[in-house]
Amino acid sequence: MKERISELTGAERDAESGAELMAVKCSICGDWMDVKPGHINYISHGICPRCYVEEMRKLARDT
């Protein structure tokens, strides 16, 4: 088992070693973006690339 884990990378290694993963959701549009290490069945939030560009456009218009 230890040899198998050393061959894996990223999320595969976390899943194989029993680490928990949580989902990442865009806080603006609600699209699911990724998974990352954390508590299982929890949701983290970020901003997806599409919403980021739109928010930067809004900021540029306001200045």
JOMOWO-V162622 format. One record per backbone hydrogen bond with DSSP energy under -1.0 kcal/mol. NH is the residue of the N-H (numbers start at 0). CO is the residue of the C=O. If there is no record, write none. Layout:
# JOMOWO-V162622
nh=NH co=CO
nh=NH co=CO
This chain:
# JOMOWO-V162622
nh=4 co=0
nh=5 co=1
nh=7 co=4
nh=11 co=8
nh=13 co=9
nh=14 co=10
nh=15 co=11
nh=16 co=12
nh=18 co=13
nh=21 co=35
nh=22 co=41
nh=23 co=33
nh=24 co=43
nh=25 co=30
nh=26 co=45
nh=29 co=25
nh=32 co=23
nh=33 co=23
nh=35 co=21
nh=37 co=19
nh=41 co=38
nh=43 co=22
nh=45 co=24
nh=51 co=47
nh=52 co=48
nh=53 co=49
nh=54 co=50
nh=55 co=51
nh=56 co=52
nh=57 co=53
nh=58 co=54
nh=59 co=55
nh=60 co=56
nh=61 co=57
